[in-house]
Amino acid sequence: MKKTGFITKVNKGLRVWLFKAGTQVQQTDFTDRAEGRNAVLELQQLLKALGRKSLMEEQHFLPAIALHAPFVLSQVEEDNKQVKNLYARLSRCMQNYLQPGTYEHYQLTGLSIQQMYMEFLSFMLIYMNRQESLFNGPVSLDDATSFMEEMAWLDAESADESYKKKTFLGGAGPERLQAEGVGSDYRSKGVLFAA
């Protein structure tokens, strides 16, 4: 897998947008329908951009992970499931807000958007950091080992299996991994979001 700073550059821009949208959501008076609608429209645009990013990842980066680091694929897929779940929950909150209602309806659905967005933002920041570490490649074997252990991406059955996974992290194709007895899974899941 070629080291690239592309994901880091994209994520920097998305982080700015995530924080800007978070500030807007926290300062919005959702009982004012026009103000609330503007905040929801901003979030919809952000989610659409994140959906396009996930499509790019699906097409370009996940196949490389499946070939060069298949033992981390399950953690990446688990993270993707979590993002998809949070995305769906936030989308439902926004759709509920856009339904006609009373003052209390807008107040309560606005509060649920604020709470759900903060949960979404928190996970997205962690998710982007993991992506950058994985897609851009760690600097050394020690960095790779500590990153993998910290993220609990190694689910080795024995110390020998763990050593093999750490030794071949990002440096061996699937044939070499299989020859060394390192189990692998070459799945690639579907797109995170329907943009």
N, C-alpha and C positions, 0 to 999 in steps of 0.2 A: 504494500500500500504506500503510495507516494505521500510524503509529508507535504502539507499545504496549509497556508494561512487563510485560505478562502473561507472556511467555516468561522474562524475567529473574526474576520472582517464582517461577515454577514451578521454574526451574533452581536457584535458591538453595536451595529445599527439597530438591531431588534431590541437590545437592552434599553437603549435610549427611548425607543418607542414604548416599550413595556412600562418604563418608569413614568414617562409623560402621560400615558393613558391612565396609569395608576393614580397619579396626582389629580388628573381631571375627574376620575371616578370618585375619589375621596372628597373632592371639593364640590361635587355636584349636589344640588338640591333636587332630588328626584321627584319631589312633589310638584315642581315646576316642569310640566310636561315637555316644553320646548328644550329646556336645559337637559333634562333626562334623556330625551330622544337624541340630542347631539352626542352625549356621552356613549349611548348605546351604538350609534352609528360609527363612532371612533373605534369602539371595541370590535365591531363587526369587520371594519377594514383591517385592523390588526390581526384578527383571527384568520382572515382571508390570506394575508401575507404569510402567516405562519403555516397555513395549509399549502401554499405554493412551495415554501421551503421544505416541507416534509415530502412533497412529491419529488423534489430534486434529490433529497437524501435517499429516497426509495430507489430512484433510478440509478444513482451514481455511487453512493457510499455504502449502502447495506450489502450490495453484491461483493464489494471489496472486503468487507468485514467477514462475510461468509467464506471467502477464499483464504484470507490471510490470518484471521483471528476468530475462527468459528466458535471457540469456547467462550467468547464474550457475547456472542450473538443473543443468547437467551436473556442476558441482562439488558441489552439494548432493546429487545422486543418487549420486555417487562416495562421499561421506562416509556416506550411508545404507547403501550396500553394505558399507562397512568395518564400520559398527556392527552390521549384520546378521551378518556373518561372525564378529565377536568374540562376539556374543551366542550364536551357534550353538556356537562352540568352548567357551565357558564352560558352556553348558547340557550339552554332552557330558561335560565333566569332572565336573559335578555328578551326572549320571546314572550315570557309571562308579563314583563314590564310593558311591552308594546300593545298588549291587549287593553281594550277600554276598561276603565274601572274608576273607583272612588279615590278620594284623597288617601285613605288608608292603604288601598291597593298599591298606589304608586310609592308610598312611603315604605311599605313592607318589601315590595319587589326591588325597590332601589337599595334597601339595606342588604337584601340577599345578593344583589349584583356586587355591592362593595365587598362583602365578606367572601364571596366566591372568587372574585377577581384577585384578592390578596392571596388566597390559597393557590390559585392558578399562577400568579406571579412568582410566588415562593418556589414552587416546583419547577417552573420554567428556568429560573436562574440556576438551580442545581443541575437540571437537565442539560442546559447549554454548557456549563462547565465540564460535565462528563463528556459531552460530544467533542469539545475542543481537545480534551486530553486524549480521547480515542482517535479522532480523525486526524489530528495534527501530529500525533505520535509523541510518546514520551522521549526525553533526551537520552536516558540511559536505562540499562536493565534494572538498576536499583530503583529508579523513578517508576518504571513500569511495574515492578513487583509491589512497591508500596501503594501505588494507585490501585492496582487490582485487588490487593488485600483490603484496602480501605473501602472500596466499593462492593466488597463481598462478591466479586465476579468469579472467584475461583471456588468451585464446589468440588474439589478433588476428593477422591475416595481414599487416597493415601498420600503420604509425604512424597513418595516417588512420583506419583501422578502430578502432584502440585509442582514439583521441581521441573518436570518435563514441560508443563504448560508455561511456567515462568521462563524457561530457557528458550522456548520457541515463540514467545510472544511477538507477533508481528514479523517474524523473520523466517517463517517456513510456510510453504504451500501445503495444501491439504494432503497431498501424497506423502510428503515427509512426515507430517503429523500422524497420519495413519500408520506409517512404517515404524514410528517410534512408540506406537500404542496409545496415543492421545486420542480419546474419543472426541468426535466432532458431530456437528449438526449443521447441515448446509441449507437451512430454511431461509426464506426471505418473505416477510409478511407484506401485506397490502399497505396502501397509503394511509397515513395517520388521519388525515382530514379529507372530507369531501369539500373542496373549496368552492 
